[in-house]
């Protein structure tokens, strides 16, 4: 697991049934494309967040595959329709096999 990796997620705490909400995510991750070299001329291994998923109550909402051109600290903003109270699960995967997760509950009133 990479050091200093911190997922951040912003989801409204409440919504009306069927409402479309905006979700924002950011993960602090020092991305390395694999194209740079260190001071000795050795290639620095690629280390990026290569996949991001979001599920709501076990149903997939978004699944994104990322490539080396993705920026450091990837930010995503997307919308989701909320039919019922439940939990969003956010998962980021990196090249080192590390998995970073965050969850947020939402109540439908």
Backbone atoms as SQL, in Angstrom:
CREATE TABLE atoms (id INTEGER PRIMARY KEY, chain TEXT, resi INTEGER, resn TEXT, atom TEXT, x REAL, y REAL, z REAL);
INSERT INTO atoms VALUES
  (1, 'A', 1, 'UNK', 'N', 0.843, -1.171, 0.000),
  (2, 'A', 1, 'UNK', 'CA', 0.000, 0.000, 0.000),
  (3, 'A', 1, 'UNK', 'C', 0.890, 1.237, 0.000),
  (4, 'A', 2, 'UNK', 'N', 0.619, 2.142, -0.901),
  (5, 'A', 2, 'UNK', 'CA', 1.399, 3.366, -1.016),
  (6, 'A', 2, 'UNK', 'C', 1.182, 4.258, 0.203),
  (7, 'A', 3, 'UNK', 'N', 2.224, 5.027, 0.533),
  (8, 'A', 3, 'UNK', 'CA', 2.132, 5.942, 1.665),
  (9, 'A', 3, 'UNK', 'C', 1.314, 7.171, 1.287),
  (10, 'A', 4, 'UNK', 'N', 0.742, 7.798, 2.287),
  (11, 'A', 4, 'UNK', 'CA', 0.045, 9.070, 2.123),
  (12, 'A', 4, 'UNK', 'C', -1.107, 9.029, 1.128),
  (13, 'A', 5, 'UNK', 'N', -1.726, 7.884, 0.929),
  (14, 'A', 5, 'UNK', 'CA', -2.886, 7.787, 0.046),
  (15, 'A', 5, 'UNK', 'C', -4.133, 8.004, 0.896),
  (16, 'A', 6, 'UNK', 'N', -4.919, 9.013, 0.506),
  (17, 'A', 6, 'UNK', 'CA', -6.093, 9.346, 1.303),
  (18, 'A', 6, 'UNK', 'C', -7.285, 9.584, 0.385),
  (19, 'A', 7, 'UNK', 'N', -8.291, 8.693, 0.428),
  (20, 'A', 7, 'UNK', 'CA', -9.501, 8.949, -0.357),
  (21, 'A', 7, 'UNK', 'C', -10.413, 9.947, 0.349),
  (22, 'A', 8, 'UNK', 'N', -11.010, 10.823, -0.454),
  (23, 'A', 8, 'UNK', 'CA', -11.980, 11.789, 0.057),
  (24, 'A', 8, 'UNK', 'C', -13.239, 11.684, -0.791),
  (25, 'A', 9, 'UNK', 'N', -14.394, 11.714, -0.114),
  (26, 'A', 9, 'UNK', 'CA', -15.665, 11.545, -0.819),
  (27, 'A', 9, 'UNK', 'C', -16.676, 12.535, -0.255),
  (28, 'A', 10, 'UNK', 'N', -17.452, 13.124, -1.154),
  (29, 'A', 10, 'UNK', 'CA', -18.515, 14.036, -0.731),
  (30, 'A', 10, 'UNK', 'C', -19.830, 13.539, -1.316),
  (31, 'A', 11, 'UNK', 'N', -20.726, 13.102, -0.417),
  (32, 'A', 11, 'UNK', 'CA', -22.056, 12.595, -0.785),
  (33, 'A', 11, 'UNK', 'C', -23.057, 13.279, 0.144),
  (34, 'A', 12, 'UNK', 'N', -24.180, 13.766, -0.381),
  (35, 'A', 12, 'UNK', 'CA', -25.193, 14.347, 0.521),
  (36, 'A', 12, 'UNK', 'C', -25.652, 13.309, 1.551),
  (37, 'A', 13, 'UNK', 'N', -25.976, 13.770, 2.750),
  (38, 'A', 13, 'UNK', 'CA', -26.435, 12.852, 3.802),
  (39, 'A', 13, 'UNK', 'C', -27.871, 12.404, 3.582),
  (40, 'A', 14, 'UNK', 'N', -28.682, 13.261, 2.928),
  (41, 'A', 14, 'UNK', 'CA', -30.078, 12.924, 2.670),
  (42, 'A', 14, 'UNK', 'C', -30.453, 13.291, 1.234),
  (43, 'A', 15, 'UNK', 'N', -31.514, 12.650, 0.756),
  (44, 'A', 15, 'UNK', 'CA', -32.050, 12.931, -0.580),
  (45, 'A', 15, 'UNK', 'C', -33.496, 12.463, -0.611),
  (46, 'A', 16, 'UNK', 'N', -34.230, 12.961, -1.592),
  (47, 'A', 16, 'UNK', 'CA', -35.597, 12.494, -1.806),
  (48, 'A', 16, 'UNK', 'C', -35.545, 11.240, -2.675),
  (49, 'A', 17, 'UNK', 'N', -36.537, 10.371, -2.562),
  (50, 'A', 17, 'UNK', 'CA', -36.582, 9.148, -3.370),
  (51, 'A', 17, 'UNK', 'C', -36.563, 9.511, -4.849),
  (52, 'A', 18, 'UNK', 'N', -35.647, 8.914, -5.596),
  (53, 'A', 18, 'UNK', 'CA', -35.541, 9.157, -7.029),
  (54, 'A', 18, 'UNK', 'C', -34.736, 10.395, -7.394),
  (55, 'A', 19, 'UNK', 'N', -34.247, 11.110, -6.418),
  (56, 'A', 19, 'UNK', 'CA', -33.460, 12.324, -6.677),
  (57, 'A', 19, 'UNK', 'C', -32.099, 11.963, -7.288),
  (58, 'A', 20, 'UNK', 'N', -31.640, 12.817, -8.183),
  (59, 'A', 20, 'UNK', 'CA', -30.307, 12.669, -8.759),
  (60, 'A', 20, 'UNK', 'C', -29.368, 13.545, -7.943),
  (61, 'A', 21, 'UNK', 'N', -28.351, 12.931, -7.366),
  (62, 'A', 21, 'UNK', 'CA', -27.396, 13.657, -6.526),
  (63, 'A', 21, 'UNK', 'C', -26.038, 13.736, -7.219),
  (64, 'A', 22, 'UNK', 'N', -25.232, 14.682, -6.789),
  (65, 'A', 22, 'UNK', 'CA', -23.871, 14.821, -7.297),
  (66, 'A', 22, 'UNK', 'C', -22.905, 14.273, -6.261),
  (67, 'A', 23, 'UNK', 'N', -21.992, 13.443, -6.730),
  (68, 'A', 23, 'UNK', 'CA', -20.983, 12.827, -5.877),
  (69, 'A', 23, 'UNK', 'C', -19.618, 13.315, -6.351),
  (70, 'A', 24, 'UNK', 'N', -18.751, 13.645, -5.396),
  (71, 'A', 24, 'UNK', 'CA', -17.396, 14.081, -5.718),
  (72, 'A', 24, 'UNK', 'C', -16.402, 13.208, -4.975),
  (73, 'A', 25, 'UNK', 'N', -15.358, 12.774, -5.685),
  (74, 'A', 25, 'UNK', 'CA', -14.323, 11.970, -5.045),
  (75, 'A', 25, 'UNK', 'C', -12.949, 12.493, -5.450),
  (76, 'A', 26, 'UNK', 'N', -12.008, 12.339, -4.546),
  (77, 'A', 26, 'UNK', 'CA', -10.623, 12.703, -4.791),
  (78, 'A', 26, 'UNK', 'C', -9.767, 11.730, -4.007),
  (79, 'A', 27, 'UNK', 'N', -8.698, 11.255, -4.599),
  (80, 'A', 27, 'UNK', 'CA', -7.773, 10.414, -3.854),
  (81, 'A', 27, 'UNK', 'C', -6.383, 11.000, -3.992),
  (82, 'A', 28, 'UNK', 'N', -5.730, 11.202, -2.863),
  (83, 'A', 28, 'UNK', 'CA', -4.357, 11.707, -2.855),
  (84, 'A', 28, 'UNK', 'C', -3.441, 10.533, -3.170),
  (85, 'A', 29, 'UNK', 'N', -2.795, 10.581, -4.320),
  (86, 'A', 29, 'UNK', 'CA', -1.909, 9.487, -4.743),
  (87, 'A', 29, 'UNK', 'C', -0.854, 10.063, -5.665),
  (88, 'A', 30, 'UNK', 'N', 0.400, 9.853, -5.329),
  (89, 'A', 30, 'UNK', 'CA', 1.496, 10.337, -6.168),
  (90, 'A', 30, 'UNK', 'C', 1.623, 9.392, -7.357),
  (91, 'A', 31, 'UNK', 'N', 1.074, 9.783, -8.452),
  (92, 'A', 31, 'UNK', 'CA', 1.054, 8.947, -9.643),
  (93, 'A', 31, 'UNK', 'C', 2.422, 8.987, -10.325),
  (94, 'A', 32, 'UNK', 'N', 2.836, 7.851, -10.836),
  (95, 'A', 32, 'UNK', 'CA', 4.084, 7.759, -11.594),
  (96, 'A', 32, 'UNK', 'C', 3.780, 7.022, -12.885),
  (97, 'A', 33, 'UNK', 'N', 4.010, 7.676, -14.010),
  (98, 'A', 33, 'UNK', 'CA', 3.626, 7.129, -15.317),
  (99, 'A', 33, 'UNK', 'C', 4.490, 5.958, -15.772),
  (100, 'A', 34, 'UNK', 'N', 5.701, 5.825, -15.232),
  (101, 'A', 34, 'UNK', 'CA', 6.613, 4.777, -15.678),
  (102, 'A', 34, 'UNK', 'C', 7.520, 5.249, -16.797),
  (103, 'A', 35, 'UNK', 'N', 7.382, 6.499, -17.197),
  (104, 'A', 35, 'UNK', 'CA', 8.207, 7.045, -18.285),
  (105, 'A', 35, 'UNK', 'C', 9.395, 7.862, -17.794),
  (106, 'A', 36, 'UNK', 'N', 9.385, 8.245, -16.527),
  (107, 'A', 36, 'UNK', 'CA', 10.495, 9.057, -16.002),
  (108, 'A', 36, 'UNK', 'C', 11.636, 8.177, -15.519),
  (109, 'A', 37, 'UNK', 'N', 12.807, 8.814, -15.392),
  (110, 'A', 37, 'UNK', 'CA', 13.981, 8.113, -14.888),
  (111, 'A', 37, 'UNK', 'C', 14.477, 8.801, -13.628),
  (112, 'A', 38, 'UNK', 'N', 15.106, 8.015, -12.753),
  (113, 'A', 38, 'UNK', 'CA', 15.673, 8.585, -11.538),
  (114, 'A', 38, 'UNK', 'C', 17.035, 9.206, -11.844),
  (115, 'A', 39, 'UNK', 'N', 17.732, 9.700, -10.819),
  (116, 'A', 39, 'UNK', 'CA', 19.014, 10.381, -11.018),
  (117, 'A', 39, 'UNK', 'C', 20.106, 9.457, -11.555),
  (118, 'A', 40, 'UNK', 'N', 19.920, 8.144, -11.433),
  (119, 'A', 40, 'UNK', 'CA', 20.883, 7.171, -11.962),
  (120, 'A', 40, 'UNK', 'C', 20.533, 6.697, -13.366),
  (121, 'A', 41, 'UNK', 'N', 19.457, 7.239, -13.928),
  (122, 'A', 41, 'UNK', 'CA', 19.048, 6.849, -15.275),
  (123, 'A', 41, 'UNK', 'C', 18.159, 5.621, -15.323),
  (124, 'A', 42, 'UNK', 'N', 17.761, 5.108, -14.171),
  (125, 'A', 42, 'UNK', 'CA', 16.879, 3.941, -14.116),
  (126, 'A', 42, 'UNK', 'C', 15.428, 4.384, -14.209),
  (127, 'A', 43, 'UNK', 'N', 14.654, 3.631, -14.958),
  (128, 'A', 43, 'UNK', 'CA', 13.237, 3.946, -15.111),
  (129, 'A', 43, 'UNK', 'C', 12.513, 3.765, -13.776),
  (130, 'A', 44, 'UNK', 'N', 11.704, 4.765, -13.412),
  (131, 'A', 44, 'UNK', 'CA', 10.884, 4.686, -12.198),
  (132, 'A', 44, 'UNK', 'C', 9.642, 3.869, -12.552),
  (133, 'A', 45, 'UNK', 'N', 9.363, 2.795, -11.805),
  (134, 'A', 45, 'UNK', 'CA', 8.225, 1.933, -12.148),
  (135, 'A', 45, 'UNK', 'C', 6.891, 2.681, -12.131),
  (136, 'A', 46, 'UNK', 'N', 6.005, 2.262, -13.030),
  (137, 'A', 46, 'UNK', 'CA', 4.669, 2.848, -13.081),
  (138, 'A', 46, 'UNK', 'C', 3.932, 2.553, -11.785),
  (139, 'A', 47, 'UNK', 'N', 3.262, 3.553, -11.258),
  (140, 'A', 47, 'UNK', 'CA', 2.455, 3.402, -10.057),
  (141, 'A', 47, 'UNK', 'C', 1.310, 4.402, -10.144),
  (142, 'A', 48, 'UNK', 'N', 0.177, 3.942, -10.650),
  (143, 'A', 48, 'UNK', 'CA', -0.988, 4.811, -10.801),
  (144, 'A', 48, 'UNK', 'C', -2.223, 4.131, -10.215),
  (145, 'A', 49, 'UNK', 'N', -3.225, 4.949, -9.919),
  (146, 'A', 49, 'UNK', 'CA', -4.555, 4.409, -9.650),
  (147, 'A', 49, 'UNK', 'C', -5.073, 3.995, -11.023),
  (148, 'A', 50, 'UNK', 'N', -5.313, 2.705, -11.228),
  (149, 'A', 50, 'UNK', 'CA', -5.693, 2.237, -12.565),
  (150, 'A', 50, 'UNK', 'C', -7.179, 1.923, -12.713),
  (151, 'A', 51, 'UNK', 'N', -7.921, 1.959, -11.595),
  (152, 'A', 51, 'UNK', 'CA', -9.354, 1.674, -11.686),
  (153, 'A', 51, 'UNK', 'C', -10.074, 2.311, -10.501),
  (154, 'A', 52, 'UNK', 'N', -11.268, 2.812, -10.766),
  (155, 'A', 52, 'UNK', 'CA', -12.127, 3.391, -9.727),
  (156, 'A', 52, 'UNK', 'C', -13.533, 2.853, -9.926),
  (157, 'A', 53, 'UNK', 'N', -14.150, 2.404, -8.848),
  (158, 'A', 53, 'UNK', 'CA', -15.536, 1.937, -8.928),
  (159, 'A', 53, 'UNK', 'C', -16.359, 2.570, -7.804),
  (160, 'A', 54, 'UNK', 'N', -17.644, 2.657, -8.070),
  (161, 'A', 54, 'UNK', 'CA', -18.604, 3.101, -7.056),
  (162, 'A', 54, 'UNK', 'C', -19.825, 2.197, -7.167),
  (163, 'A', 55, 'UNK', 'N', -20.240, 1.640, -6.043),
  (164, 'A', 55, 'UNK', 'CA', -21.433, 0.799, -5.972),
  (165, 'A', 55, 'UNK', 'C', -22.409, 1.410, -4.972),
  (166, 'A', 56, 'UNK', 'N', -23.702, 1.226, -5.241),
  (167, 'A', 56, 'UNK', 'CA', -24.740, 1.643, -4.302),
  (168, 'A', 56, 'UNK', 'C', -25.563, 0.417, -3.950),
  (169, 'A', 57, 'UNK', 'N', -25.553, 0.056, -2.680),
  (170, 'A', 57, 'UNK', 'CA', -26.267, -1.140, -2.210),
  (171, 'A', 57, 'UNK', 'C', -25.953, -2.358, -3.079),
  (172, 'A', 58, 'UNK', 'N', -24.681, -2.506, -3.437),
  (173, 'A', 58, 'UNK', 'CA', -24.242, -3.668, -4.211),
  (174, 'A', 58, 'UNK', 'C', -24.403, -3.556, -5.712),
  (175, 'A', 59, 'UNK', 'N', -25.028, -2.493, -6.204),
  (176, 'A', 59, 'UNK', 'CA', -25.224, -2.294, -7.647),
  (177, 'A', 59, 'UNK', 'C', -24.183, -1.299, -8.157),
  (178, 'A', 60, 'UNK', 'N', -23.531, -1.634, -9.255),
  (179, 'A', 60, 'UNK', 'CA', -22.503, -0.757, -9.804),
  (180, 'A', 60, 'UNK', 'C', -23.105, 0.535, -10.337),
  (181, 'A', 61, 'UNK', 'N', -22.486, 1.660, -9.976),
  (182, 'A', 61, 'UNK', 'CA', -22.892, 2.980, -10.436),
  (183, 'A', 61, 'UNK', 'C', -21.919, 3.475, -11.503),
  (184, 'A', 62, 'UNK', 'N', -20.617, 3.284, -11.249),
  (185, 'A', 62, 'UNK', 'CA', -19.581, 3.731, -12.180),
  (186, 'A', 62, 'UNK', 'C', -18.369, 2.823, -12.048),
  (187, 'A', 63, 'UNK', 'N', -17.699, 2.582, -13.172),
  (188, 'A', 63, 'UNK', 'CA', -16.497, 1.759, -13.211),
  (189, 'A', 63, 'UNK', 'C', -15.573, 2.389, -14.247),
  (190, 'A', 64, 'UNK', 'N', -14.462, 2.954, -13.788),
  (191, 'A', 64, 'UNK', 'CA', -13.564, 3.704, -14.660),
  (192, 'A', 64, 'UNK', 'C', -12.196, 3.046, -14.683),
  (193, 'A', 65, 'UNK', 'N', -11.671, 2.811, -15.882),
  (194, 'A', 65, 'UNK', 'CA', -10.305, 2.318, -16.051),
  (195, 'A', 65, 'UNK', 'C', -9.432, 3.507, -16.425),
  (196, 'A', 66, 'UNK', 'N', -8.308, 3.671, -15.715),
  (197, 'A', 66, 'UNK', 'CA', -7.425, 4.813, -15.950),
  (198, 'A', 66, 'UNK', 'C', -6.106, 4.369, -16.567),
  (199, 'A', 67, 'UNK', 'N', -5.505, 5.270, -17.310),
  (200, 'A', 67, 'UNK', 'CA', -4.243, 5.025, -18.004),
  (201, 'A', 67, 'UNK', 'C', -3.175, 5.972, -17.450),
  (202, 'A', 68, 'UNK', 'N', -1.907, 5.795, -17.829),
  (203, 'A', 68, 'UNK', 'CA', -0.826, 6.606, -17.264),
  (204, 'A', 68, 'UNK', 'C', -0.989, 8.120, -17.430),
  (205, 'A', 69, 'UNK', 'N', -1.785, 8.586, -18.366),
  (206, 'A', 69, 'UNK', 'CA', -1.959, 10.027, -18.551),
  (207, 'A', 69, 'UNK', 'C', -2.833, 10.663, -17.475),
  (208, 'A', 70, 'UNK', 'N', -3.421, 9.860, -16.584),
  (209, 'A', 70, 'UNK', 'CA', -4.262, 10.404, -15.515),
  (210, 'A', 70, 'UNK', 'C', -3.410, 11.275, -14.593),
  (211, 'A', 71, 'UNK', 'N', -3.978, 12.350, -14.100),
  (212, 'A', 71, 'UNK', 'CA', -3.216, 13.282, -13.268),
  (213, 'A', 71, 'UNK', 'C', -3.005, 12.739, -11.860),
  (214, 'A', 72, 'UNK', 'N', -2.074, 13.360, -11.168),
  (215, 'A', 72, 'UNK', 'CA', -1.880, 13.081, -9.754),
  (216, 'A', 72, 'UNK', 'C', -3.162, 13.468, -9.023),
  (217, 'A', 73, 'UNK', 'N', -3.500, 12.738, -7.979),
  (218, 'A', 73, 'UNK', 'CA', -4.686, 13.011, -7.161),
  (219, 'A', 73, 'UNK', 'C', -5.963, 13.063, -8.005),
  (220, 'A', 74, 'UNK', 'N', -6.328, 11.950, -8.650),
  (221, 'A', 74, 'UNK', 'CA', -7.498, 11.965, -9.537),
  (222, 'A', 74, 'UNK', 'C', -8.798, 12.357, -8.835),
  (223, 'A', 75, 'UNK', 'N', -9.540, 13.232, -9.504),
  (224, 'A', 75, 'UNK', 'CA', -10.811, 13.758, -9.012),
  (225, 'A', 75, 'UNK', 'C', -11.907, 13.313, -9.967),
  (226, 'A', 76, 'UNK', 'N', -13.006, 12.813, -9.418),
  (227, 'A', 76, 'UNK', 'CA', -14.171, 12.454, -10.223),
  (228, 'A', 76, 'UNK', 'C', -15.401, 13.119, -9.637),
  (229, 'A', 77, 'UNK', 'N', -16.243, 13.616, -10.525),
  (230, 'A', 77, 'UNK', 'CA', -17.547, 14.149, -10.147),
  (231, 'A', 77, 'UNK', 'C', -18.565, 13.499, -11.066),
  (232, 'A', 78, 'UNK', 'N', -19.585, 12.902, -10.482),
  (233, 'A', 78, 'UNK', 'CA', -20.609, 12.232, -11.281),
  (234, 'A', 78, 'UNK', 'C', -21.934, 12.284, -10.545),
  (235, 'A', 79, 'UNK', 'N', -22.991, 11.894, -11.244),
  (236, 'A', 79, 'UNK', 'CA', -24.326, 11.912, -10.663),
  (237, 'A', 79, 'UNK', 'C', -24.869, 10.490, -10.543),
  (238, 'A', 80, 'UNK', 'N', -25.737, 10.322, -9.559),
  (239, 'A', 80, 'UNK', 'CA', -26.384, 9.027, -9.348),
  (240, 'A', 80, 'UNK', 'C', -27.806, 9.264, -8.856),
  (241, 'A', 81, 'UNK', 'N', -28.712, 8.415, -9.302),
  (242, 'A', 81, 'UNK', 'CA', -30.094, 8.476, -8.831),
  (243, 'A', 81, 'UNK', 'C', -30.202, 7.599, -7.587),
  (244, 'A', 82, 'UNK', 'N', -30.843, 8.134, -6.560),
  (245, 'A', 82, 'UNK', 'CA', -30.945, 7.433, -5.285),
  (246, 'A', 82, 'UNK', 'C', -32.386, 6.966, -5.076),
  (247, 'A', 83, 'UNK', 'N', -32.666, 5.669, -5.273),
  (248, 'A', 83, 'UNK', 'CA', -34.029, 5.174, -5.135),
  (249, 'A', 83, 'UNK', 'C', -34.442, 4.864, -3.691),
  (250, 'A', 84, 'UNK', 'N', -33.445, 4.661, -2.823),
  (251, 'A', 84, 'UNK', 'CA', -33.717, 4.236, -1.447),
  (252, 'A', 84, 'UNK', 'C', -32.529, 4.587, -0.560),
  (253, 'A', 85, 'UNK', 'N', -32.728, 4.484, 0.738),
  (254, 'A', 85, 'UNK', 'CA', -31.617, 4.683, 1.664),
  (255, 'A', 85, 'UNK', 'C', -30.601, 3.576, 1.463),
  (256, 'A', 86, 'UNK', 'N', -29.350, 3.885, 1.686),
  (257, 'A', 86, 'UNK', 'CA', -28.342, 2.851, 1.521),
  (258, 'A', 86, 'UNK', 'C', -26.940, 3.398, 1.679),
  (259, 'A', 87, 'UNK', 'N', -26.015, 2.652, 1.091),
  (260, 'A', 87, 'UNK', 'CA', -24.606, 2.984, 1.251),
  (261, 'A', 87, 'UNK', 'C', -23.875, 2.949, -0.086),
  (262, 'A', 88, 'UNK', 'N', -23.097, 3.980, -0.325),
  (263, 'A', 88, 'UNK', 'CA', -22.199, 4.016, -1.469),
  (264, 'A', 88, 'UNK', 'C', -20.859, 3.453, -1.025),
  (265, 'A', 89, 'UNK', 'N', -20.279, 2.604, -1.860),
  (266, 'A', 89, 'UNK', 'CA', -18.953, 2.061, -1.598),
  (267, 'A', 89, 'UNK', 'C', -18.051, 2.493, -2.752),
  (268, 'A', 90, 'UNK', 'N', -16.963, 3.156, -2.413),
  (269, 'A', 90, 'UNK', 'CA', -16.010, 3.662, -3.391),
  (270, 'A', 90, 'UNK', 'C', -14.718, 2.864, -3.267),
  (271, 'A', 91, 'UNK', 'N', -14.168, 2.423, -4.397),
  (272, 'A', 91, 'UNK', 'CA', -12.960, 1.604, -4.375),
  (273, 'A', 91, 'UNK', 'C', -11.989, 2.086, -5.443),
  (274, 'A', 92, 'UNK', 'N', -10.750, 2.282, -5.038),
  (275, 'A', 92, 'UNK', 'CA', -9.668, 2.652, -5.948),
  (276, 'A', 92, 'UNK', 'C', -8.634, 1.528, -5.933),
  (277, 'A', 93, 'UNK', 'N', -8.114, 1.172, -7.099),
  (278, 'A', 93, 'UNK', 'CA', -7.123, 0.104, -7.238),
  (279, 'A', 93, 'UNK', 'C', -5.856, 0.704, -7.833),
  (280, 'A', 94, 'UNK', 'N', -4.679, 0.331, -7.292),
  (281, 'A', 94, 'UNK', 'CA', -3.451, 0.842, -7.903),
  (282, 'A', 94, 'UNK', 'C', -2.601, -0.292, -8.454),
  (283, 'A', 95, 'UNK', 'N', -1.546, 0.092, -9.196),
  (284, 'A', 95, 'UNK', 'CA', -0.687, -0.884, -9.857),
  (285, 'A', 95, 'UNK', 'C', 0.049, -1.805, -8.896),
  (286, 'A', 96, 'UNK', 'N', 0.202, -1.383, -7.659),
  (287, 'A', 96, 'UNK', 'CA', 0.922, -2.199, -6.678),
  (288, 'A', 96, 'UNK', 'C', 0.034, -3.260, -6.036),
  (289, 'A', 97, 'UNK', 'N', -1.223, -3.316, -6.465),
  (290, 'A', 97, 'UNK', 'CA', -2.164, -4.277, -5.896),
  (291, 'A', 97, 'UNK', 'C', -2.898, -3.757, -4.680),
  (292, 'A', 98, 'UNK', 'N', -2.632, -2.519, -4.303),
  (293, 'A', 98, 'UNK', 'CA', -3.319, -1.937, -3.149),
  (294, 'A', 98, 'UNK', 'C', -4.737, -1.536, -3.525),
  (295, 'A', 99, 'UNK', 'N', -5.621, -1.645, -2.560),
  (296, 'A', 99, 'UNK', 'CA', -7.020, -1.270, -2.732),
  (297, 'A', 99, 'UNK', 'C', -7.370, -0.291, -1.619),
  (298, 'A', 100, 'UNK', 'N', -7.972, 0.826, -2.020),
  (299, 'A', 100, 'UNK', 'CA', -8.375, 1.860, -1.071),
  (300, 'A', 100, 'UNK', 'C', -9.884, 1.985, -1.138),
  (301, 'A', 101, 'UNK', 'N', -10.530, 2.019, 0.026),
  (302, 'A', 101, 'UNK', 'CA', -11.995, 2.039, 0.053),
  (303, 'A', 101, 'UNK', 'C', -12.513, 3.135, 0.963),
  (304, 'A', 102, 'UNK', 'N', -13.688, 3.603, 0.635),
  (305, 'A', 102, 'UNK', 'CA', -14.438, 4.543, 1.468),
  (306, 'A', 102, 'UNK', 'C', -15.912, 4.234, 1.291),
  (307, 'A', 103, 'UNK', 'N', -16.697, 4.451, 2.323),
  (308, 'A', 103, 'UNK', 'CA', -18.142, 4.258, 2.248),
  (309, 'A', 103, 'UNK', 'C', -18.845, 5.494, 2.789),
  (310, 'A', 104, 'UNK', 'N', -20.030, 5.761, 2.243),
  (311, 'A', 104, 'UNK', 'CA', -20.852, 6.860, 2.720),
  (312, 'A', 104, 'UNK', 'C', -22.309, 6.426, 2.659),
  (313, 'A', 105, 'UNK', 'N', -23.005, 6.666, 3.755),
  (314, 'A', 105, 'UNK', 'CA', -24.442, 6.345, 3.829),
  (315, 'A', 105, 'UNK', 'C', -25.252, 7.549, 3.391),
  (316, 'A', 106, 'UNK', 'N', -26.430, 7.254, 2.836),
  (317, 'A', 106, 'UNK', 'CA', -27.368, 8.303, 2.459),
  (318, 'A', 106, 'UNK', 'C', -28.764, 7.851, 2.889),
  (319, 'A', 107, 'UNK', 'N', -29.546, 8.772, 3.424),
  (320, 'A', 107, 'UNK', 'CA', -30.896, 8.474, 3.879),
  (321, 'A', 107, 'UNK', 'C', -31.900, 9.127, 2.941),
  (322, 'A', 108, 'UNK', 'N', -32.829, 8.314, 2.449),
  (323, 'A', 108, 'UNK', 'CA', -33.896, 8.838, 1.595),
  (324, 'A', 108, 'UNK', 'C', -35.077, 9.180, 2.487),
  (325, 'A', 109, 'UNK', 'N', -35.521, 10.426, 2.360),
  (326, 'A', 109, 'UNK', 'CA', -36.623, 10.882, 3.231),
  (327, 'A', 109, 'UNK', 'C', -37.892, 11.055, 2.422);
